[in-house]
Amino acid sequence: MNGKEIFDYYQSAALRNGFGSAEFRYGNLLFEALRIEGEEKIFKMLEEARSSGKRIGLGYSTPPKDTDMEPDLVIMV
């Protein structure tokens, strides 16, 4: 599967499993990652994550000083 297909797979799983499910949370995380880094980078990262058994995660470039700060980095975990 290419990165776009992997992304679409997780988005479909999120819809199938519904609000509150692990698949829904991961689908939303991937959508946020796409917003932060753009399609090209995220699709490539999804391919790398799949081949290495890892997942995409979100992080902070600096430690959050308050609870309103949103993640601004995409990482593999």
C-alpha positions as CSV (number, residue, x, y, z in Angstrom):
1,M,0.0,0.0,0.0
2,N,1.2,3.5,-0.7
3,G,0.9,6.3,1.9
4,K,-2.4,7.6,0.5
5,E,-4.0,4.2,0.7
6,I,-2.7,3.7,4.3
7,F,-4.2,7.1,5.3
8,D,-7.5,6.3,3.6
9,Y,-7.5,2.9,5.3
10,Y,-7.2,4.5,8.8
11,Q,-9.8,7.1,7.9
12,S,-12.3,4.4,6.9
13,A,-11.5,2.4,10.0
14,A,-12.3,5.5,12.1
15,L,-15.7,5.9,10.4
16,R,-16.5,2.2,10.8
17,N,-15.6,2.0,14.5
18,G,-17.1,5.3,15.5
19,F,-16.6,8.0,18.0
20,G,-14.4,7.2,21.0
21,S,-12.8,4.1,19.4
22,A,-9.0,3.7,19.1
23,E,-9.4,3.8,15.4
24,F,-11.3,7.0,15.6
25,R,-8.6,8.6,17.7
26,Y,-5.8,7.4,15.4
27,G,-7.7,8.6,12.3
28,N,-8.1,12.0,13.9
29,L,-4.4,12.1,14.9
30,L,-3.5,11.3,11.3
31,F,-5.7,14.1,10.0
32,E,-4.1,16.5,12.4
33,A,-0.6,15.3,11.3
34,L,-1.7,16.0,7.7
35,R,-2.7,19.5,8.7
36,I,0.7,20.1,10.4
37,E,3.1,18.6,7.8
38,G,1.1,18.2,4.5
39,E,0.2,15.2,2.4
40,E,3.6,14.4,0.9
41,K,5.5,14.1,4.2
42,I,2.7,12.3,6.0
43,F,2.1,9.8,3.3
44,K,5.8,9.0,3.2
45,M,5.9,8.7,7.0
46,L,3.0,6.3,6.9
47,E,4.8,4.1,4.5
48,E,7.9,4.1,6.7
49,A,5.8,3.5,9.9
50,R,4.1,0.6,8.3
51,S,7.3,-1.1,7.1
52,S,9.0,-0.6,10.5
53,G,6.0,-1.5,12.7
54,K,5.7,2.0,14.1
55,R,2.9,4.5,14.3
56,I,2.6,8.3,13.7
57,G,2.4,10.4,16.8
58,L,2.2,14.1,17.6
59,G,4.6,16.1,19.8
60,Y,5.7,19.5,20.8
61,S,8.8,21.4,19.6
62,T,9.0,23.0,23.1
63,P,7.5,21.7,26.3
64,P,3.8,23.0,26.6
65,K,3.5,25.8,29.1
66,D,-0.3,25.5,29.3
67,T,-3.0,23.0,28.4
68,D,-4.2,25.1,25.4
69,M,-1.0,24.5,23.4
70,E,-1.5,22.2,20.4
71,P,1.1,19.8,19.1
72,D,3.3,21.1,16.3
73,L,5.5,18.1,15.4
74,V,4.8,14.8,13.8
75,I,6.9,11.9,15.0
76,M,7.1,8.1,14.6
77,V,6.6,6.1,17.8
